[in-house]
């Protein structure tokens, strides 16, 4: 959500900083926030870590719906196109995410076949992906996004060449998962071993016997007590404070519980999030479930609907302020509200309420289990919405990504 063409990290991170900074620059909390904004100015999420299947069911997404969503890694946007909404406006502050989303749209439009699309975004170690980019995608990209992907690193490699290796091992999240594997091996456990499990029972046995004991180690508990330890998950200091309320007061207990859900609650053949976490790749076609936009049966529908998506490098509140009253049917906030002050939350919900059609649905996730809105957002705004408590709990339990404490659904009341 910053200008990708900018040469300085400071310039790239300014908009992210506006969303994150809540404390004085030289305070301990302020320094932590600025370190997070520095790291968050680059690529964070190679793939999205919210389950689009749960999103679409909760939204009751269908033809004619007008959607506003935070873009993130973009897997969600392309998944939504399987339901043929009228329009999807995807908003983000992170310029790397903007460049990734714009490239994904052009890849869907211009790569010759579904197999080429899968090789580009689904397969690891496909050495000619950067050549496919040059031939089929680059000529259609906007100049700023093209500059981002073609910029060279200190080794002289263009950024796009990460797709010749394994794109999902890059970005802050990819590095965080890699560190998790190294940590496990340091304590004598290879997390990838769970991929040998043949059923949920064997998955649970591996977790209980191999992974769970690692979280009782004093060194790990000390390391995860540092807020910066979770920057790789895209978790800013304010969200860390919210997240830690979900456990016994230690971050190690929270991470253990979230990893247990990822490892044990869903069969591996149905959970591509677990594949990325443990196998460090997506399944091959026919091996297990894939993200919706990489499944062959969705290809023609997504390609036919890709023109309905618009990517916006903007602040969400300011973007909604430019919309007409009643112009949006579905809102997807991901976990962005965990970053916000009370003033920001009220400004956001004032615009959501103004732009929402009757019966509009808002979905979001939180690090902790309960909704963060009661007591923080004005009752004059919240009274215009019905919180779907039971449905929210059910959707939260079914979210295969497993990293959030709560999934929340609000429905706009009739005037």
C-alpha positions as CSV (number, residue, x, y, z in Angstrom):
1,X,0.0,0.0,0.0
2,X,3.0,2.3,-0.6
3,X,4.6,3.5,-3.8
4,X,6.5,0.6,-5.2
5,X,8.6,2.8,-7.4
6,X,10.1,4.5,-4.4
7,X,13.7,3.8,-3.8
8,X,13.8,4.2,0.0
9,X,12.2,1.8,2.5
10,X,11.3,4.8,4.5
11,X,9.2,6.2,1.6
12,X,7.7,2.8,0.9
13,X,6.7,2.3,4.6
14,X,5.2,5.7,5.2
15,X,1.6,4.6,4.6
16,X,2.1,1.4,6.7
17,X,3.5,3.6,9.4
18,X,0.4,5.7,9.5
19,X,-1.7,2.6,10.2
20,X,0.7,1.2,12.8
21,X,2.1,4.1,14.8
22,X,0.3,4.6,18.1
23,X,3.2,5.7,20.4
24,X,6.0,8.3,20.6
25,X,8.9,7.5,18.3
26,X,11.6,7.1,21.0
27,X,9.4,5.1,23.4
28,X,10.0,1.4,23.7
29,X,6.5,0.7,22.1
30,X,7.2,3.4,19.4
31,X,10.5,1.8,18.4
32,X,8.8,-1.6,18.1
33,X,6.1,-0.1,15.9
34,X,8.7,1.5,13.6
35,X,10.6,-1.7,13.3
36,X,7.4,-3.5,12.3
37,X,6.6,-0.8,9.7
38,X,10.1,-1.1,8.3
39,X,9.7,-4.8,7.8
40,X,6.1,-4.6,6.6
41,X,7.1,-2.2,3.8
42,X,8.2,-5.2,1.7
43,X,6.4,-8.5,0.8
44,X,4.8,-10.0,3.8
45,X,2.3,-12.6,2.6
46,X,3.1,-14.6,-0.5
47,X,-0.3,-16.2,0.0
48,X,-3.2,-15.1,2.1
49,X,-3.7,-16.9,5.5
50,X,-7.5,-16.5,5.7
51,X,-9.6,-19.3,4.3
52,X,-11.5,-18.0,1.3
53,X,-13.9,-21.0,1.4
54,X,-15.1,-19.9,4.8
55,X,-15.2,-16.3,3.7
56,X,-17.5,-17.1,0.7
57,X,-19.9,-19.1,2.7
58,X,-20.1,-16.6,5.5
59,X,-20.7,-13.8,3.0
60,X,-23.3,-15.9,1.1
61,X,-21.4,-14.5,-1.9
62,X,-23.2,-14.6,-5.2
63,X,-23.8,-13.0,-8.5
64,X,-24.4,-9.2,-8.5
65,X,-22.7,-8.6,-5.2
66,X,-20.3,-5.6,-4.9
67,X,-17.3,-6.5,-2.7
68,X,-14.7,-4.4,-0.9
69,X,-11.8,-6.4,0.5
70,X,-8.3,-5.9,1.7
71,X,-6.0,-7.4,-0.9
72,X,-3.2,-9.1,1.0
73,X,-1.7,-12.0,-1.1
74,X,-4.7,-12.0,-3.5
75,X,-5.7,-15.7,-3.3
76,X,-9.0,-14.5,-1.7
77,X,-9.8,-12.1,-4.5
78,X,-9.4,-14.7,-7.2
79,X,-11.4,-17.2,-5.1
80,X,-14.3,-14.8,-4.8
81,X,-14.5,-14.7,-8.6
82,X,-15.7,-18.3,-8.6
83,X,-19.0,-16.9,-7.3
84,X,-19.3,-14.3,-10.1
85,X,-19.8,-11.1,-8.0
86,X,-20.5,-7.9,-9.9
87,X,-17.3,-6.2,-8.7
88,X,-14.4,-6.7,-6.3
89,X,-12.5,-3.6,-5.1
90,X,-9.3,-4.8,-3.4
91,X,-7.5,-2.3,-1.2
92,X,-4.0,-2.4,0.3
93,X,-1.4,-0.2,1.8
94,X,1.6,-2.5,1.1
95,X,3.1,-1.9,-2.3
96,X,4.5,-5.4,-2.7
97,X,1.0,-6.8,-2.2
98,X,-0.3,-4.4,-4.8
99,X,2.3,-5.5,-7.3
100,X,1.6,-9.1,-6.5
101,X,-2.2,-8.7,-7.0
102,X,-1.8,-6.8,-10.2
103,X,0.6,-9.5,-11.6
104,X,-1.9,-12.2,-10.6
105,X,-4.7,-10.6,-12.5
106,X,-2.5,-10.3,-15.6
107,X,-1.3,-13.8,-15.2
108,X,-4.9,-15.1,-15.2
109,X,-5.6,-13.0,-18.3
110,X,-2.6,-13.7,-20.4
111,X,-0.8,-17.0,-19.4
112,X,-1.8,-19.4,-22.2
113,X,-3.4,-22.2,-20.1
114,X,-4.5,-23.4,-16.7
115,X,-1.4,-25.5,-16.5
116,X,0.8,-22.5,-17.0
117,X,-1.1,-20.7,-14.2
118,X,-0.5,-23.6,-11.9
119,X,3.1,-23.8,-12.8
120,X,3.6,-20.2,-12.1
121,X,1.8,-19.9,-8.7
122,X,1.4,-23.5,-7.6
123,X,4.6,-25.4,-8.4
124,X,8.0,-25.0,-6.9
125,X,11.3,-25.1,-8.8
126,X,9.9,-24.2,-12.2
127,X,12.9,-22.5,-13.8
128,X,11.1,-21.0,-16.8
129,X,8.5,-19.0,-14.9
130,X,10.4,-15.8,-15.2
131,X,10.6,-16.3,-18.9
132,X,6.8,-16.8,-19.0
133,X,6.5,-13.5,-17.1
134,X,8.6,-11.7,-19.7
135,X,6.6,-13.1,-22.6
136,X,3.1,-13.2,-21.4
137,X,2.7,-11.0,-18.3
138,X,5.1,-8.1,-18.3
139,X,3.8,-6.4,-21.5
140,X,0.5,-6.0,-19.8
141,X,1.6,-4.8,-16.3
142,X,1.4,-1.2,-15.2
143,X,4.8,0.5,-15.0
144,X,5.0,0.6,-11.2
145,X,4.3,-3.1,-10.7
146,X,6.6,-4.0,-13.5
147,X,9.4,-1.9,-11.9
148,X,8.8,-3.9,-8.6
149,X,9.1,-7.3,-10.2
150,X,12.0,-6.5,-12.5
151,X,14.1,-4.6,-9.9
152,X,17.4,-6.4,-9.2
153,X,18.8,-7.4,-5.8
154,X,22.4,-7.2,-4.6
155,X,23.1,-10.5,-6.5
156,X,21.9,-9.0,-9.7
157,X,18.8,-11.2,-9.8
158,X,15.5,-9.7,-10.8
159,X,12.8,-10.0,-8.1
160,X,10.6,-12.0,-10.5
161,X,13.1,-14.9,-10.4
162,X,11.7,-16.0,-7.0
163,X,9.0,-17.7,-9.1
164,X,11.7,-19.9,-10.7
165,X,12.4,-21.4,-7.2
166,X,9.7,-21.3,-4.5
167,X,7.9,-18.0,-4.2
168,X,6.2,-19.2,-1.0
169,X,9.5,-19.4,0.8
170,X,9.9,-15.6,0.4
171,X,8.4,-12.7,2.1
172,X,8.2,-12.2,5.9
173,X,5.8,-15.1,6.3
174,X,7.9,-17.5,4.2
175,X,11.0,-16.5,6.3
176,X,8.9,-17.0,9.5
177,X,7.9,-20.5,8.5
178,X,11.5,-21.3,7.6
179,X,12.6,-20.1,11.0
180,X,9.9,-22.4,12.5
181,X,11.4,-25.4,10.7
182,X,14.9,-24.5,11.8
183,X,13.8,-24.1,15.4
184,X,12.1,-27.4,15.3
185,X,15.2,-29.1,13.9
186,X,17.3,-27.3,16.6
187,X,15.2,-29.1,19.2
188,X,15.4,-32.4,17.3
189,X,12.0,-32.3,15.4
190,X,11.4,-32.0,11.7
191,X,8.0,-30.4,11.3
192,X,7.8,-31.8,7.7
193,X,7.5,-35.3,9.3
194,X,3.8,-34.8,9.8
195,X,3.3,-35.1,6.0
196,X,3.8,-38.8,6.4
197,X,0.6,-39.1,8.5
198,X,-2.2,-41.0,6.7
199,X,-5.1,-39.7,8.8
200,X,-6.1,-37.2,11.5
201,X,-5.2,-39.7,14.2
202,X,-1.6,-39.9,13.0
203,X,-1.5,-36.2,12.6
204,X,-2.5,-35.7,16.2
205,X,0.0,-38.3,17.4
206,X,2.8,-36.5,15.6
207,X,1.8,-33.2,17.1
208,X,1.5,-34.5,20.6
209,X,4.7,-36.5,20.6
210,X,6.9,-34.3,18.4
211,X,5.7,-30.7,18.1
212,X,3.9,-30.0,21.4
213,X,6.9,-30.6,23.7
214,X,8.9,-27.9,21.8
215,X,6.7,-25.2,23.1
216,X,7.6,-26.1,26.7
217,X,11.2,-25.2,26.1
218,X,12.3,-22.2,28.2
219,X,14.4,-20.8,25.4
220,X,11.4,-20.8,23.0
221,X,9.1,-19.4,25.6
222,X,11.6,-16.5,26.2
223,X,12.0,-15.9,22.5
224,X,8.3,-15.7,21.7
225,X,7.8,-13.4,24.6
226,X,9.5,-10.7,22.4
227,X,7.0,-8.8,20.2
228,X,9.4,-8.8,17.3
229,X,9.4,-12.6,17.2
230,X,5.9,-12.5,15.5
231,X,6.7,-9.7,13.0
232,X,7.2,-12.4,10.4
233,X,3.5,-13.3,10.8
234,X,2.6,-9.7,10.0
235,X,1.6,-9.2,13.6
236,X,2.2,-5.6,14.8
237,X,2.8,-4.8,18.5
238,X,-0.8,-3.8,19.1
239,X,-2.0,-7.1,17.7
240,X,0.5,-9.1,19.8
241,X,-1.0,-7.6,22.9
242,X,-4.5,-8.8,21.8
243,X,-3.2,-12.2,20.7
244,X,-1.6,-13.0,24.1
245,X,-4.9,-12.7,25.9
246,X,-6.0,-15.9,24.2
247,X,-3.7,-18.2,26.1
248,X,-2.3,-18.6,29.6
249,X,-0.4,-15.3,29.5
250,X,2.4,-16.7,27.4
251,X,2.8,-16.4,23.6
252,X,4.2,-19.9,23.5
253,X,0.8,-21.3,24.7
254,X,-1.1,-19.3,22.1
255,X,1.2,-20.5,19.2
256,X,1.0,-24.1,20.4
257,X,-2.8,-24.0,20.4
258,X,-2.9,-22.4,16.9
259,X,-0.4,-24.9,15.5
260,X,-2.4,-27.7,17.1
261,X,-5.5,-26.7,15.2
262,X,-3.5,-26.4,11.9
263,X,-1.9,-29.8,12.5
264,X,-4.8,-31.8,13.9
265,X,-8.3,-30.4,13.0
266,X,-8.3,-31.0,9.3
267,X,-7.1,-33.9,7.1
268,X,-4.0,-32.9,5.2
269,X,-5.6,-33.7,1.9
270,X,-8.1,-30.9,2.6
271,X,-5.8,-28.3,3.9
272,X,-3.4,-26.5,1.7
273,X,-2.5,-24.2,4.5
274,X,-1.0,-27.1,6.4
275,X,0.9,-28.1,3.2
276,X,2.5,-24.6,3.1
277,X,3.3,-24.7,6.8
278,X,4.8,-28.2,7.0
279,X,5.7,-29.3,3.4
280,X,6.7,-25.7,2.3
281,X,4.8,-26.1,-0.9
282,X,1.4,-26.6,-2.4
283,X,0.2,-30.1,-3.3
284,X,0.5,-31.3,-6.9
285,X,-2.8,-31.5,-8.8
286,X,-4.7,-34.6,-7.6
287,X,-2.5,-34.9,-4.5
288,X,-4.6,-32.8,-2.2
289,X,-6.9,-29.7,-2.2
290,X,-5.5,-26.5,-3.8
291,X,-6.5,-22.8,-3.4
292,X,-9.6,-22.2,-5.4
293,X,-7.9,-20.1,-8.1
294,X,-5.5,-23.0,-8.9
295,X,-8.1,-25.7,-9.2
296,X,-8.7,-26.7,-12.8
297,X,-12.5,-26.7,-12.5
298,X,-12.5,-23.0,-11.6
299,X,-10.2,-21.7,-14.3
300,X,-12.6,-20.7,-17.0
301,X,-15.0,-18.9,-14.5
302,X,-12.2,-17.0,-12.9
303,X,-10.7,-16.0,-16.2
304,X,-14.1,-14.9,-17.4
305,X,-14.6,-12.7,-14.3
306,X,-11.1,-11.3,-13.8
307,X,-12.1,-8.0,-15.4
308,X,-14.5,-7.3,-12.5
309,X,-11.5,-6.8,-10.1
310,X,-9.9,-3.4,-9.4
311,X,-6.8,-3.1,-7.2
312,X,-6.4,0.1,-5.2
313,X,-3.3,1.4,-3.4
314,X,-5.2,3.2,-0.7
315,X,-6.2,3.6,2.9
316,X,-9.5,1.6,3.4
317,X,-11.3,4.3,5.3
318,X,-10.4,6.9,2.6
319,X,-11.3,4.5,-0.1
320,X,-14.8,3.9,1.3
321,X,-15.3,7.7,1.8
322,X,-15.2,8.0,-2.0
323,X,-18.0,5.4,-2.4
324,X,-21.7,6.3,-2.7
325,X,-24.1,5.5,0.1
326,X,-25.4,1.9,-0.1
327,X,-22.9,1.0,-2.8
328,X,-21.3,-2.1,-1.1
329,X,-22.8,-5.5,-0.4
330,X,-19.9,-7.4,1.2
331,X,-16.9,-6.2,3.2
332,X,-13.8,-8.3,4.0
333,X,-11.6,-6.7,6.6
334,X,-9.2,-9.6,7.3
335,X,-7.5,-8.7,10.6
336,X,-6.8,-5.1,9.9
337,X,-8.9,-3.8,12.8
338,X,-6.5,-5.4,15.3
339,X,-4.1,-2.6,14.2
340,X,-6.6,0.2,14.8
341,X,-7.2,2.8,17.5
342,X,-10.7,3.5,18.7
343,X,-10.9,6.6,16.6
344,X,-9.8,4.7,13.5
345,X,-12.4,1.9,14.2
346,X,-15.2,4.5,14.6
347,X,-14.1,6.2,11.4
348,X,-14.0,2.9,9.5
349,X,-17.4,1.7,10.8
350,X,-19.0,5.1,10.0
351,X,-18.0,4.6,6.4
352,X,-18.9,0.9,6.3
353,X,-22.4,1.8,7.7
354,X,-22.9,4.6,5.2
355,X,-21.8,2.6,2.2
356,X,-23.5,-0.7,3.2
357,X,-26.6,-1.9,1.4
358,X,-29.4,-3.3,3.4
359,X,-28.5,-6.9,4.4
360,X,-24.8,-6.2,3.7
361,X,-22.3,-8.5,5.4
362,X,-19.0,-7.7,7.0
363,X,-16.5,-10.4,7.9
364,X,-13.2,-10.1,9.7
365,X,-10.8,-12.0,12.0
366,X,-9.2,-11.2,15.3
367,X,-6.1,-12.4,17.0
368,X,-8.1,-12.9,20.2
369,X,-11.4,-14.8,20.3
370,X,-14.0,-12.1,21.0
371,X,-15.1,-9.4,18.6
372,X,-13.2,-6.2,19.4
373,X,-16.0,-3.9,18.4
374,X,-18.3,-3.8,21.5
375,X,-17.2,-1.0,23.9
376,X,-14.9,0.5,21.2
377,X,-17.2,1.4,18.4
378,X,-20.1,3.8,19.0
379,X,-23.4,2.0,19.9
380,X,-25.1,4.3,17.4
381,X,-23.1,2.6,14.7
382,X,-23.2,-1.0,16.0
383,X,-26.9,-0.8,16.7
384,X,-27.4,-0.8,12.9
385,X,-25.8,-4.3,12.7
386,X,-26.6,-7.7,13.9
387,X,-23.7,-9.8,15.2
388,X,-24.1,-13.4,14.2
389,X,-22.5,-15.0,17.3
390,X,-23.2,-18.7,16.7
391,X,-22.4,-18.6,13.0
392,X,-19.2,-16.7,13.8
393,X,-18.1,-19.5,16.2
394,X,-18.8,-22.2,13.6
395,X,-17.0,-20.4,10.8
396,X,-14.0,-19.8,13.1
397,X,-13.8,-23.5,13.9
398,X,-13.8,-24.3,10.2
399,X,-11.1,-21.8,9.1
400,X,-8.3,-24.1,7.9
401,X,-5.6,-21.5,8.2
402,X,-6.0,-21.8,12.0
403,X,-3.9,-18.8,13.0
404,X,-6.7,-16.5,14.3
405,X,-8.6,-16.6,17.5
406,X,-11.9,-15.5,16.1
407,X,-14.0,-15.1,12.9
408,X,-16.7,-12.5,13.0
409,X,-19.8,-11.9,10.9
410,X,-22.0,-8.8,11.1
411,X,-25.2,-8.2,9.0
412,X,-26.7,-4.8,8.2
413,X,-30.2,-4.4,9.6
414,X,-33.1,-3.1,7.5
415,X,-33.6,0.7,8.0
